Amino acid sequence: MFYKNSIKVIFGIIASVFFVYMVLRSVSFESLIQALRNTQISWLFVGLLCLLGAYLLRIKRSQTMLASVNPTMTFARSAIPYMISIAANNVLPLRAGDALRAINFSSWLRVPTASILAVMLVERLMDFLVIISSFGVALFLFHPRSDTGDIVLHFSSTMLLLGAVGVVVLLVFPAVLRLPVMWLLSFLSRFVPSFVKKIRPHVDKMFHTLTVMAHRPRMALLFGYTGLSWLLEACTFYAVARSIPAVTNPAAAWLAMPVGTLATILPSSPGYVGTFHYFVIVATRALGNSAASSTAFAVLIHLVLWLPITVCGMACFFYWIFERHKTASIVSENSIDRVS
């Protein structure tokens, strides 16, 4: 396991170095600084407000799903593990924040680990649904003028939208996903029966949580939170593009958002350095912006998305450590009192 993880980390770093090289070879440092020199702070402030709104909605979505398992779940309590996991993904390799959230916060949330995994699965599916739908719509809106390119992009966008429909089916009817998973467990039980016997209760609990969350009114609310949160994040991209006067076509931000977000799936160093920048630049240049202004936009939007969320997540982490220590101290004192 350690060997495989090491290979993944090394490969991610190599990928990041490659894409950073691809970025730097197309623009000079002087032109990049020149493009960033007249950045308008007011538009950056608007972008940060939109980003704040996006994450408030995502935390509310997480709280709504967790409340289906623990009705006493509060917004603040669900916010701590969510922000810590995002910050950890920004600074640690192998998306360690996801594992941290799933394994280490069961007692904090008073929710079984399997249910946390189910919540994270729904979050990922919903986010993926909105992103590929946004990408499909962007391809329809920003298609090239050539007939051949028009056909290719319209076909691609249609495939993306069909994929989005498939994700909706999985979210609304989780039994569709349960059947192949149960078949796989039955197959594996022939070879590793003890392992299957151990994980089957967790799988059952996860699908129970998915079924509860698939309740139509709740699912509609979750879709609403997801769509609005990504709309606000797209507005963050647009506001940052507007903050750079050298970006002559800030509408490119609407294409850059899904492209850059999908690029984070690729192997890279922590923080998605290189991969995110390269594909945001490609999307921004595709709509007529210069190499320097596109690079300036990629650098600035990455900083806006990365820095405040990481700082907030670190603050949540220290708060969580403090609360755990305080709770442990109280439990220890109570134990001593009972003994005495």
C-alpha positions, 0 to 999 in steps of 0.5 A: 500500500505504501509503495502504491501511494508513493508511486501516486504521489511521485506521479502527481508531482511529475504531472504538476511539474510538467503542466507548470512547465507548459504554463511558463513556456507560453508566457514571460514573467514580466508580462504576467506581472504586468497583467496582474498590476492593475487588478481591481480589488472591488471585483476580488471582494465580490468574488470572495463573497460569492465563494463564501456563499458557495461554501455556506450552501455546501455546508448546509447541504452536508448538514441536511444529509447528515440530519437524516441520520442524526436529527440533532445535527447543527450547521456549525458541527457539520461545517468543521469536518467539511472545511477541514477535509477541503483544507487537507485536500489542498495541502496533502496528497492523495485527497487525504482530506476525504479519508480524514473526514470519513474516518476521524469525524464519526464521533464528532458528528455522531454518525456512523462512518458508513453514513458519512461515506454515503453523504460524501458519495452523494456530494461527489455525484451531485457536484459531478452532475452540475460540473459536467452539465455546466461543461455541456452548456458551456460547449453549446454556448461557446462553440467554434465557428467551423462546421466540423468543430461545431459537430464535434463539440455539440456531440461532446456536450450531448454526451456530457448531458446524457452522463448527467442524466445517468447521475440523476438516475443513480441519485434518485434511484439508489437501488440501481446502484445497489444491485451491481454492488450486491452482485460484486459482494456475492462474487467476492464472497467466494474468495474472501468470505471473511472480508465480505462478511465484515464490510457487508453491514457497512454497505447495507448501512450506506445504502440505507442512508442513500435511500433515506436521502433519496426522499423526493423533497429532500433530494430536490432541496439538495439539488437546489443547494448544489446548483446554487453553490456552483453558480456562486463559484462560477460567479467567483470565476467571473468576478476574478476575470473582471478584476483583471483589465487585461482579460478582454473577454471575461465571459471565458470564466464561465467555461474555465470553471467546469474545465478547471474543476474537472482538471482537479481530477487528474493526478497532481501535487497537493493544491492541484498546482499546474493541472488546474492552471494549465486547463484554465489557461486553455479555456480562457485563451480559447475565447480570445484572451491573450496568454499573459492575461489568461495566465494571470487569471489562472494564478489569481483564481487559484489563489482566491479558491485556495488561500481563504478556504485553506486558512478557514479549514486550518482554523476549524482544525485547531478548533476541533483539536481544542474541543476534543482535548476539552471533552477528554479532560471533562471525561477524565475529571468525571471518571476521577470523581466517580472513583473517589 
